[in-house]
Amino acid sequence: MFLRRILSGGLGGMMMAKVKQTTGIVGLEVVPNAREVLISLYTKTLKEIQAVPEDEGYRKAVESFTRHRLRICQEEEDWEQIEKRVGCGQVEELIEEAEDELKLIAKMIEWDPWGVPEDYQCEVIEDDAPIPKHVPQHRPGPLPEEFYNTLEAATTKPALKDESAPQLKE
């Protein structure tokens, strides 16, 4: 009776947090303290990404989505609300993703892809040059006819005034 009252919102509205029984994903166990784990991982990610030059796109992207997710985790107590607001899977999946991002940050720092010298010259293969057999070839199919029609219209014809559109006063 007492437990039923607590679960149904009795005793001054006091409720127990919902407990996740399973993720429904084979091999992915429920993490009962997922919110705290995520906050810790996101905080560590923001610290680790500082080793990447601040003007690099990778760093900007990681900082942006990590700050967003960290803020959600700090604002929400309930794992269901975190999942709903982040919109990228279950909290356990978010934990795996955050752990993978930390591993990738370490690799990116090791690989240093942004450390290409200014005077670096890469080999340019002209269209008519023979392509070495070890180089994969990607030849995209033709674009739809509508694309070419739109491109031609946009580049050759002046824009027609739409009489039904409101006109701006100059």
TAVEN-V742611 format. One record per residue. RES is the residue in one small letter. PHI is phi in whole degrees, 0 to 359 (none if undefined). BURIAL is + if it has 24 or more other C-alpha atoms within 12 Angstrom, else -. Layout:
res->RES phi->PHI burial->BURIAL
res->RES phi->PHI burial->BURIAL
//
This chain:
res->m phi->none burial->-
res->f phi->297 burial->-
res->l phi->295 burial->-
res->r phi->297 burial->-
res->r phi->295 burial->-
res->i phi->294 burial->-
res->l phi->293 burial->-
res->s phi->271 burial->-
res->g phi->97 burial->-
res->g phi->288 burial->-
res->l phi->55 burial->-
res->g phi->73 burial->-
res->g phi->81 burial->-
res->m phi->292 burial->-
res->m phi->230 burial->-
res->m phi->275 burial->-
res->a phi->293 burial->-
res->k phi->292 burial->-
res->v phi->253 burial->-
res->k phi->282 burial->-
res->q phi->274 burial->-
res->t phi->204 burial->-
res->t phi->275 burial->-
res->g phi->78 burial->-
res->i phi->243 burial->-
res->v phi->302 burial->-
res->g phi->86 burial->-
res->l phi->249 burial->-
res->e phi->280 burial->-
res->v phi->293 burial->+
res->v phi->251 burial->-
res->p phi->296 burial->-
res->n phi->251 burial->-
res->a phi->302 burial->+
res->r phi->301 burial->+
res->e phi->295 burial->+
res->v phi->297 burial->+
res->l phi->297 burial->+
res->i phi->301 burial->+
res->s phi->296 burial->-
res->l phi->295 burial->+
res->y phi->293 burial->+
res->t phi->296 burial->+
res->k phi->295 burial->+
res->t phi->300 burial->+
res->l phi->296 burial->+
res->k phi->287 burial->-
res->e phi->293 burial->+
res->i phi->291 burial->+
res->q phi->297 burial->-
res->a phi->285 burial->-
res->v phi->272 burial->+
res->p phi->308 burial->-
res->e phi->292 burial->-
res->d phi->268 burial->-
res->e phi->279 burial->-
res->g phi->300 burial->-
res->y phi->301 burial->+
res->r phi->297 burial->+
res->k phi->300 burial->-
res->a phi->295 burial->-
res->v phi->298 burial->+
res->e phi->299 burial->+
res->s phi->297 burial->-
res->f phi->287 burial->-
res->t phi->290 burial->+
res->r phi->299 burial->+
res->h phi->300 burial->-
res->r phi->292 burial->+
res->l phi->298 burial->+
res->r phi->299 burial->-
res->i phi->299 burial->+
res->c phi->296 burial->+
res->q phi->286 burial->-
res->e phi->278 burial->-
res->e phi->253 burial->-
res->e phi->267 burial->-
res->d phi->270 burial->+
res->w phi->298 burial->+
res->e phi->294 burial->+
res->q phi->291 burial->-
res->i phi->298 burial->+
res->e phi->301 burial->+
res->k phi->295 burial->-
res->r phi->287 burial->-
res->v phi->288 burial->+
res->g phi->70 burial->-
res->c phi->230 burial->-
res->g phi->108 burial->-
res->q phi->281 burial->+
res->v phi->300 burial->+
res->e phi->294 burial->+
res->e phi->291 burial->+
res->l phi->297 burial->+
res->i phi->296 burial->+
res->e phi->300 burial->+
res->e phi->296 burial->+
res->a phi->294 burial->+
res->e phi->295 burial->+
res->d phi->295 burial->-
res->e phi->297 burial->+
res->l phi->297 burial->+
res->k phi->295 burial->-
res->l phi->294 burial->-
res->i phi->303 burial->+
res->a phi->299 burial->-
res->k phi->294 burial->-
res->m phi->298 burial->-
res->i phi->296 burial->-
res->e phi->295 burial->-
res->w phi->287 burial->-
res->d phi->52 burial->-
res->p phi->293 burial->-
res->w phi->271 burial->-
res->g phi->269 burial->-
res->v phi->285 burial->-
res->p phi->298 burial->-
res->e phi->301 burial->-
res->d phi->270 burial->-
res->y phi->294 burial->-
res->q phi->248 burial->-
res->c phi->261 burial->-
res->e phi->286 burial->-
res->v phi->254 burial->-
res->i phi->257 burial->-
res->e phi->288 burial->-
res->d phi->301 burial->-
res->d phi->267 burial->-
res->a phi->283 burial->-
res->p phi->292 burial->-
res->i phi->268 burial->-
res->p phi->302 burial->-
res->k phi->297 burial->-
res->h phi->281 burial->-
res->v phi->269 burial->-
res->p phi->293 burial->-
res->q phi->250 burial->-
res->h phi->240 burial->-
res->r phi->241 burial->-
res->p phi->294 burial->-
res->g phi->289 burial->-
res->p phi->292 burial->-
res->l phi->284 burial->-
res->p phi->298 burial->-
res->e phi->303 burial->-
res->e phi->301 burial->-
res->f phi->299 burial->-
res->y phi->294 burial->-
res->n phi->297 burial->-
res->t phi->295 burial->-
res->l phi->298 burial->-
res->e phi->296 burial->-
res->a phi->295 burial->-
res->a phi->287 burial->-
res->t phi->262 burial->-
res->t phi->246 burial->-
res->k phi->260 burial->-
res->p phi->291 burial->-
res->a phi->295 burial->-
res->l phi->275 burial->-
res->k phi->284 burial->-
res->d phi->266 burial->-
res->e phi->296 burial->-
res->s phi->280 burial->-
res->a phi->281 burial->-
res->p phi->296 burial->-
res->q phi->267 burial->-
res->l phi->274 burial->-
res->k phi->279 burial->-
res->e phi->266 burial->-
//
